[in-house]
Amino acid sequence: AFTWVSKALLSGKNVVTANKFMVSEKLPQLLEAAENGGAQLRFSAAVGGGIPILVNLLRARRADEVLEVGGILNGTTNYILTKMTEDGLDFDVALKQAQELGYAEANPTADISGGDALCKIALASSLAWNGIVDKHTVPCEGITHITAEDTKAAEALGYTCKLLARAVRNGDSICATVEPTLVKTGSVTAGIRLVENMAYWKGQNAGIQRFTGAGAGRYATAYAVLNDLMDMNGSGLAFSVSNRDRTVDASAAARSYLVRGLDLPGKHSGAWTLTDKVAPATVHALAAQAAANGEAPFFAAIMDD
């Protein structure tokens, strides 16, 4: 895909794509090809399907200071977590149900590993802060280690588990993560059920802006592609990103986590620990080491705001 898109841009042909993997892997090269060819590259459908998050991030950075961006950016994982929380299903059962309904691929790795959401948060962050965010520097944890007992433990504390991708501006760097996250039960985010998506950004002046709706599917994707095509006549903001790198530093922030199978200080209750404030980079590193040793640890960040 990259080969043909690059050739088209260098030949002066405008390109609209929904290929989140290609764009997140090759964004600097694609933008360079577009500039050299005098063409436009647009990829609204690559993040959030029909949800207009990217075009609104372009508007936001023009008139405000973007402080945070993120959301529930994968419908497959949201469906699975909804069924685990509401129906008490085990992960494997919920995944099979999602596959039978066509919400999950036969090989669901990109979704359940968090890789799909990782591509999307990298692209959204790049547009929000007008610089290249390398997705390979973003700590990413999917939902494969979550059990029905974990979701019940979260529920007992007044939380609902979601797979959340988010990036927070922290001075000159960005704390970006994809990780299971506990949100207050009854909150807007907790109410995003089944395959629905929710993307948001938080501005210095505008506050939190949320967009909910179909994050995938042929009609939602076609809607976004068609709008990109119409915006190419000059009425839409250009998908411009400077070539400067935006540093991802997940060690500069601190969050509380609910964990199982990880040795971290905090308040213990049965198999789970509600940790003291700890850097996301530390938790992801510990979990990766445990997984490498054949263990299946669970962790979820606490998000109270």
PLY file of the C-alpha trace (Angstrom):
ply
format ascii 1.0
element vertex 305
property float x
property float y
property float z
element edge 304
property int vertex1
property int vertex2
end_header
0.00 0.00 0.00
2.80 2.42 0.90
4.49 1.87 -2.46
1.41 2.79 -4.48
0.29 5.66 -2.27
3.79 7.16 -2.41
3.85 6.90 -6.20
0.44 8.54 -6.45
1.41 11.45 -4.19
4.73 12.00 -5.96
2.80 12.07 -9.25
0.63 14.89 -7.94
-2.43 12.73 -7.28
-4.42 13.38 -4.12
-4.94 10.35 -1.86
-7.66 9.46 0.62
-7.04 6.35 2.71
-8.47 4.53 5.71
-5.32 2.41 6.12
-4.35 3.25 9.70
-1.49 0.77 9.83
0.24 2.13 6.74
-0.22 5.79 7.66
0.92 5.31 11.28
4.01 3.40 10.10
4.97 5.78 7.28
3.51 9.19 8.12
6.74 11.23 7.66
7.48 9.62 4.29
3.90 10.05 3.08
3.81 13.72 4.04
7.13 14.28 2.29
5.83 12.59 -0.85
2.69 14.74 -0.76
4.74 17.93 -0.42
7.15 16.96 -3.19
4.30 16.03 -5.51
2.12 19.01 -4.64
-0.68 16.65 -3.60
-2.92 16.16 -0.59
-3.07 13.21 1.80
-6.17 12.77 3.98
-7.00 9.89 6.34
-10.05 10.82 8.45
-11.41 7.26 8.31
-8.20 5.84 9.79
-9.15 7.03 13.28
-12.67 6.57 14.56
-14.38 5.61 11.32
-17.23 8.09 10.91
-16.38 9.98 14.11
-14.94 13.39 13.08
-12.06 13.43 15.55
-9.10 14.22 13.26
-10.66 17.20 11.49
-11.68 18.61 14.85
-8.16 18.16 16.22
-6.92 20.29 13.31
-9.44 22.98 14.29
-8.52 22.60 17.96
-4.79 23.10 17.52
-5.50 26.19 15.40
-7.54 27.95 18.10
-6.66 26.28 21.40
-3.94 24.45 23.33
-4.65 20.71 23.18
-3.89 19.15 26.54
-5.11 15.59 26.02
-6.51 13.33 23.31
-7.75 9.76 23.35
-10.76 7.53 23.73
-12.26 4.11 23.20
-10.96 3.60 19.69
-11.63 -0.08 19.02
-15.12 -1.54 18.84
-14.05 -5.18 19.08
-12.37 -4.80 22.45
-15.18 -2.59 23.72
-17.71 -5.27 22.78
-15.72 -7.96 24.57
-15.27 -5.88 27.73
-18.96 -4.94 27.72
-20.00 -8.58 27.62
-17.47 -9.53 30.30
-18.71 -6.73 32.57
-22.45 -6.95 32.00
-22.87 -10.70 31.43
-19.92 -12.02 33.43
-18.49 -13.84 30.41
-14.94 -15.09 30.33
-12.65 -13.48 27.77
-12.57 -16.48 25.41
-16.36 -16.78 25.39
-16.86 -13.07 24.73
-14.27 -13.14 21.94
-15.94 -16.10 20.26
-19.28 -14.32 20.44
-17.73 -11.22 18.84
-16.32 -13.36 16.03
-19.66 -15.08 15.41
-21.35 -11.69 15.09
-18.68 -10.41 12.72
-17.26 -7.85 15.18
-13.92 -9.64 15.45
-11.73 -11.11 12.72
-10.83 -14.79 12.57
-7.39 -13.57 13.67
-8.27 -10.83 16.20
-4.70 -10.10 17.31
-4.54 -6.50 16.07
-7.64 -5.65 18.08
-7.23 -7.55 21.33
-3.49 -6.77 21.60
-4.22 -3.04 21.47
-2.33 -2.65 18.19
-5.28 -1.15 16.33
-5.84 1.50 19.01
-2.07 2.14 19.06
-2.09 3.16 15.39
-4.99 5.50 16.04
-3.59 7.26 19.11
-0.28 7.83 17.30
-2.07 9.50 14.38
-4.38 11.54 16.59
-1.44 12.73 18.71
0.57 13.65 15.64
-2.20 15.91 14.39
-3.05 17.30 17.83
0.51 18.45 18.53
1.73 19.01 14.97
4.64 16.58 15.14
5.46 12.94 14.51
4.54 10.56 17.33
6.28 7.21 16.80
3.80 4.51 17.80
6.65 2.12 18.58
7.56 4.30 21.58
4.05 4.14 23.08
3.51 1.51 25.82
0.67 -0.75 24.73
-1.27 -3.43 26.62
-4.36 -5.16 25.25
-7.12 -7.10 26.98
-5.98 -10.72 26.62
-5.08 -11.08 30.31
-8.34 -9.70 31.69
-10.62 -12.21 33.42
-14.25 -12.00 34.50
-12.97 -11.91 38.08
-10.91 -8.80 37.26
-13.95 -6.97 35.90
-15.91 -7.95 39.02
-13.10 -6.61 41.25
-13.23 -3.34 39.35
-17.02 -3.22 39.64
-16.79 -3.70 43.41
-14.67 -0.54 43.57
-17.20 1.42 41.49
-15.38 1.19 38.15
-15.93 -0.19 34.66
-13.03 -1.54 32.62
-12.36 -0.12 29.15
-9.43 -0.27 26.76
-8.41 3.35 26.57
-5.88 5.00 24.29
-4.80 8.41 25.54
-2.04 10.93 25.21
-1.43 13.80 27.62
0.80 16.79 26.94
3.51 17.05 29.57
5.73 20.03 28.77
7.72 19.24 25.66
6.89 15.53 25.79
3.75 13.40 25.61
2.68 10.64 27.98
0.89 8.29 25.58
-0.43 4.83 26.43
-2.84 2.14 25.31
-3.97 0.19 28.35
-6.96 -1.23 30.21
-8.40 1.64 32.21
-10.97 1.80 34.98
-13.48 4.62 34.59
-16.19 5.57 37.08
-19.30 3.46 36.59
-22.05 5.82 35.44
-19.62 8.15 33.67
-19.92 9.05 29.99
-16.98 6.81 29.13
-18.39 3.84 31.05
-21.63 4.21 29.10
-19.94 3.55 25.74
-21.17 0.00 25.14
-20.65 -2.84 22.70
-19.04 -1.76 19.38
-19.58 1.97 19.84
-16.48 4.18 19.87
-15.76 7.43 21.70
-12.97 9.87 20.89
-12.23 13.02 22.85
-9.85 15.89 23.16
-9.33 18.32 26.01
-8.42 21.93 25.34
-7.04 24.65 27.55
-10.06 26.82 26.76
-12.68 24.53 25.21
-12.46 21.83 27.88
-13.42 18.26 26.98
-15.01 17.64 23.59
-16.39 14.12 23.00
-17.44 12.39 19.80
-19.30 9.07 19.90
-20.57 6.81 17.17
-19.65 4.05 14.75
-15.90 3.63 14.74
-15.88 1.15 11.87
-18.11 -0.44 9.27
-18.54 0.22 5.56
-21.04 3.08 5.80
-19.25 4.98 8.57
-15.94 4.56 6.76
-17.45 5.63 3.43
-18.90 8.72 5.13
-15.44 9.77 6.31
-13.82 9.00 2.95
-16.45 10.99 1.05
-15.99 14.00 3.33
-12.23 13.85 2.74
-12.83 13.79 -1.02
-15.08 16.84 -0.82
-12.64 18.69 1.46
-9.92 18.36 -1.16
-11.44 21.23 -3.13
-9.85 23.60 -0.62
-12.71 23.95 1.86
-11.16 21.64 4.46
-8.15 22.08 6.71
-5.06 20.36 5.33
-3.80 17.26 7.14
-0.49 18.95 7.85
2.05 17.70 10.37
5.52 19.14 10.88
8.47 16.75 10.55
9.67 17.33 14.12
9.49 14.34 16.43
7.24 14.48 19.48
8.94 12.61 22.35
6.84 10.02 24.15
7.74 9.75 27.83
5.52 7.41 29.83
7.82 7.69 32.85
7.09 11.39 33.49
3.50 10.85 34.71
2.07 8.88 37.65
-1.22 6.99 37.98
-2.83 4.54 40.35
-3.52 1.05 39.00
-5.55 -1.98 39.94
-3.19 -4.91 39.41
-3.07 -8.68 39.79
0.16 -10.64 39.59
2.46 -7.62 39.83
4.53 -6.68 42.86
3.75 -3.01 43.45
3.18 -1.05 46.68
-0.38 -0.15 47.58
-3.55 -1.40 49.25
-3.97 -5.17 48.92
-7.33 -6.95 48.72
-7.29 -10.63 47.87
-5.49 -11.17 44.57
-5.61 -7.48 43.65
-3.65 -4.40 44.65
-4.79 -0.82 44.34
-1.38 0.73 43.82
0.14 3.96 44.94
0.91 6.45 42.16
3.35 4.87 39.72
4.69 5.72 36.26
2.88 3.93 33.40
6.24 2.93 31.94
7.06 1.03 35.15
3.80 -0.92 35.16
4.04 -1.83 31.47
7.64 -2.99 31.92
6.77 -5.19 34.91
3.81 -6.70 33.06
5.91 -7.40 29.97
8.52 -9.18 32.07
5.85 -11.26 33.82
4.28 -12.18 30.46
7.72 -13.18 29.14
7.95 -15.56 32.10
4.68 -17.23 31.08
2.47 -15.37 33.54
-0.77 -13.54 32.76
-0.81 -10.40 34.91
-3.66 -7.90 34.86
-3.39 -4.16 35.26
-5.73 -1.27 34.64
-5.10 2.43 35.18
-7.50 4.37 37.40
-9.11 7.35 35.65
-11.25 9.44 37.98
-11.60 12.58 35.85
0 1
1 2
2 3
3 4
4 5
5 6
6 7
7 8
8 9
9 10
10 11
11 12
12 13
13 14
14 15
15 16
16 17
17 18
18 19
19 20
20 21
21 22
22 23
23 24
24 25
25 26
26 27
27 28
28 29
29 30
30 31
31 32
32 33
33 34
34 35
35 36
36 37
37 38
38 39
39 40
40 41
41 42
42 43
43 44
44 45
45 46
46 47
47 48
48 49
49 50
50 51
51 52
52 53
53 54
54 55
55 56
56 57
57 58
58 59
59 60
60 61
61 62
62 63
63 64
64 65
65 66
66 67
67 68
68 69
69 70
70 71
71 72
72 73
73 74
74 75
75 76
76 77
77 78
78 79
79 80
80 81
81 82
82 83
83 84
84 85
85 86
86 87
87 88
88 89
89 90
90 91
91 92
92 93
93 94
94 95
95 96
96 97
97 98
98 99
99 100
100 101
101 102
102 103
103 104
104 105
105 106
106 107
107 108
108 109
109 110
110 111
111 112
112 113
113 114
114 115
115 116
116 117
117 118
118 119
119 120
120 121
121 122
122 123
123 124
124 125
125 126
126 127
127 128
128 129
129 130
130 131
131 132
132 133
133 134
134 135
135 136
136 137
137 138
138 139
139 140
140 141
141 142
142 143
143 144
144 145
145 146
146 147
147 148
148 149
149 150
150 151
151 152
152 153
153 154
154 155
155 156
156 157
157 158
158 159
159 160
160 161
161 162
162 163
163 164
164 165
165 166
166 167
167 168
168 169
169 170
170 171
171 172
172 173
173 174
174 175
175 176
176 177
177 178
178 179
179 180
180 181
181 182
182 183
183 184
184 185
185 186
186 187
187 188
188 189
189 190
190 191
191 192
192 193
193 194
194 195
195 196
196 197
197 198
198 199
199 200
200 201
201 202
202 203
203 204
204 205
205 206
206 207
207 208
208 209
209 210
210 211
211 212
212 213
213 214
214 215
215 216
216 217
217 218
218 219
219 220
220 221
221 222
222 223
223 224
224 225
225 226
226 227
227 228
228 229
229 230
230 231
231 232
232 233
233 234
234 235
235 236
236 237
237 238
238 239
239 240
240 241
241 242
242 243
243 244
244 245
245 246
246 247
247 248
248 249
249 250
250 251
251 252
252 253
253 254
254 255
255 256
256 257
257 258
258 259
259 260
260 261
261 262
262 263
263 264
264 265
265 266
266 267
267 268
268 269
269 270
270 271
271 272
272 273
273 274
274 275
275 276
276 277
277 278
278 279
279 280
280 281
281 282
282 283
283 284
284 285
285 286
286 287
287 288
288 289
289 290
290 291
291 292
292 293
293 294
294 295
295 296
296 297
297 298
298 299
299 300
300 301
301 302
302 303
303 304
